[in-house]
């Protein structure tokens, strides 16, 4: 039995959770808790993520979400041993459908989601980074869509990576399977920035707090509209965005924010939206 298998079986024997959740004044952190298997997206990990994302979507006390994986890997993608042990087309279709649902849940979550990356983010782990709204990585982190190296093209990671990166950079990752540094990931837009490993906690906390101090209602409206308009032609995108801004302007948070700006004071957020009298 390998060291990885030994660590994973020990974790299961101790009934350790796949994720550790912490809530701190509006910032919820979901920390992957399977370092023995490089925090792979196993059936158990996907189920645990889905449960937490569904819960957070309905929780107004959560303003920002941070996904993190410590030690050697943020997330090493799917559990290939589990996939080979269940070698049927029906199983593979079900697994990828489950993963797709989880990725879409990140996009559809009202709250901004930040990927905090240490170690490796490969294949579906790289997909998860690309799916998150923002990403900060330690300068020692590395990224790859490396499935091609074992004869498995990273088609589903390509959906997220292809939307986060210019086409040539996305295809370079997908076709070669090469690993890139955190600095290169920041350069091509896969992450927002790479920071010294010792500064990762501080930088991520500062970003999360900055977002937590915004209007949660406005952030949720804006995130939804942003991803919707990306799938549209430019005329339809402007029509959607204009209508959303007009409605947003009639919300009490917007009125409060503008009044606070004019009066040179801090705004008080989380007021209920106005009734849509003109809808």
N, C-alpha and C positions, 0 to 999 in steps of 0.2 A: 504494500500500500504506500502511495506517495505521501510526502509531507503535507501536500495540499488536501488530499483526501482525509488524512488523519485529523487535520485541523478542523475540516468541515464536519466530520462525524462527531468530533468532540463538542463543537458548537451546537449541533442538533441534540446531542445527548444532554447538554445543559439547558436545552430549550431556550436558547438565546434568540432574541428577535432578529429578523432580517434587517430591520431598520431601528435606529434609535431616534426618537423624536424629542426635541426640546422646544419649549415655547418661552420667549423672553420679550415681553412688552411689545407684542405685535409682530415679532420676527420668529418664524417657525423654521427650525433646522431639521432636515431629514438626513441622517447620517447612515450610509451603507454600513452594515455590520457583518460582512462575510469576507474579511481580509484573506482568509485561508484559500478562498476560491476567487480572489481578485475582484470581489464584489460583483461577480457576474450576474446577469439578468436571468437567473434561474426561474422556474415556475414559482417558487416561494417568494423570491425577491419581487417579481412582477406583481404577484398578488398583494404583497405588503405595500408596495408603492401605490397600487390602485386604491386600496382601502384608505390610505392616508390622503391621497389627492381628492378622492370623493368627499371625505370628511372636511378637508380644508376649504373646498369649494363652497360649502354651506356655512362656514365659520367667519363671521364678520370681525371677530377679534384678531384674525390673522391678516396682516397687511402685506407681508413679504415672505417668500419661501426661499430657503437656501438648501440646495442639494449638495452634499459633500461625501467624498470617499477618501479616507486617509490611508496612510501606509504606502504600499507599493502601487496601488491602483485606485483611481476614482471609480472606474468601472471598465471591466475587460470585455464587455459585450455579452453575447449569449453564452450559456453553459454548453459547450460543444460536446462534452461527455454525456450530458443529459439528452442532447439531441440525437446522438448516435445510439444511445440505449433505447430510444423510442423511435425506431427507424421505420416510420410509415408516413405516407403523404398526408393523411388526415391529421396526424400529430403535428407535423411541421406547419400546416396551414393554420391549425388552432393556435400554435405558439406565436406565429407572426401576427395573427389577428389580435391576440392578447397584448402583444408588445405595441402594436399600432394603437390600440385603444389607450394604453398608458401614455404614449407619446402625445396623442391628441388631447388627452386630459391635461397635460402640461400646457399646451397651447391655449386650451379653452378655460383654464383656471383664471378667475378674475384677478388674482394677485400676481404681481411680477415674480418670476422665478429666476434665481441666480444660481449658476453652477459654480461651485468652489472646487477647483481641480488640483489634486495632488497626484503624483505618479502617472500611471497610464490611463488614457481614455481611448479605447480601441473599439472598432466595429460599432455595435449598438451603443457602446459607451460614448463613442465620438458622436453618434447620432443624438444621444441625450444632451450632450453639450451644445450641439447645433440647435436643438429644439428649445432649450432654455432661452428666456428673453435676454439674459445677460450672462457673461461668464468671465471669471477671473481665475488665473492659474498661477501656481508657483512656477518660477523660471526653470525648474527641474522637470516639469511635467512634459509628457510626450503624447502625441496624437496620431492615430492612423485609422484608416478603414482597410484593415489588413486581411479581410476575408479572401481576397483574390490569391493570397499566398498559400491557401489550403484548397484552392479550387472552388471557392464559394464567393461569388461576386456580391458585394455589399449593396444590394439593390434597395433595401428598405433604409439603411443609413443614408443612401444617396438621395432620398427624398428630402431629408432635413439638411444634409450637407449641401445639396444642390440649390437649396433656397437660401442658405446662409452665405454662400461663397459665389464669386464669379465662376462661370462654367469651366473655364480652363483650369482653375485651381481645384475645383471639385473633381473634375475628371482626372487630374494628376493624382490626387489622393486615392480615388477609386480604382484606377487602372494599374497603378504601381504597387499599392499596398505599403508604400514607404512610410516610415515614421517621420514626423516633423517635430521640431522643438516648440516650446511655448512661445518663444519670440517670433518664430515663423507663423504660428497659428494666429498671433495677434496681428501680424503684418498682413495676412490675407483675409482677416475678418472672422475667423472661426471663434475667437474669443475677443473680449474687449481689451484686456491687457495682461501681460505677464509681470509678476512682481517677485522680488526675492522671497524665498521660501519662508523666512522669518517674519515677513510682512503680510503673508496671505490672510491670516486671521483678522488683522487690523484693517486691511484694505476692504475685505469682504464685509466686515461689520460696518465700516463707514458708509459703504454703498447701500447696504440694507437699511441703515438708519436714515439715510437721505431719502430713500423711497418711502419708508414708513411715516415720514413727516409730511408727505404729500396727501392730497385728498384721495382716499381709497376709492371713492365713487368715480372720480375723474380718471384715475389710473385704470380702473376696470373698463370703463367706456372706451378709453383710448386704446387699450390693448386689444379689445375685441374688434374695434373698427380697423386698426392697423393690419391685423392678419386677414380680415375680410377683404380690404381693398387691394391687398397684394395679389389676390387671385383674379382681379378685374382688369378690364381695359381702362385707360386713363380717364375717359369721360365718365364711365360708371363709378370709378374710384372717387373722382371729385364730387359726384352727386351724393354718394354715400357719406363721404367725409363732411361735406357741407351741411347735410341734414343732421349728422351727429353733433357737429359743433353748435348748430343752432339750438338743438335740444339741450346740449350740455350747458349752454349759456343761460338757460332758464332754470338750472338747478340751483338750489340754495348754496351749495358749496362754491359755485362760481361767483354768485353774488357776494358771498362772504369774502372770498379771496380778493375780488376786485376792491371791495370796500376797505378791506384791511390794507391793501397796497396803497390806496389813496390816503387813508388815515395814518399810514406809517406805523402799523401795529402787526402783531402776529395773528394769522387767521385761526379760527376755531373750526376744525373740519368735522366731517361726519354728520352733518345736518341732513335730514331727509330730502330727497329730490322734490322739486316742485311737482304739483299735479300737472299733468300734460293737458291743460285746458284747451289748447289749440290743436291737439292731435286729432 
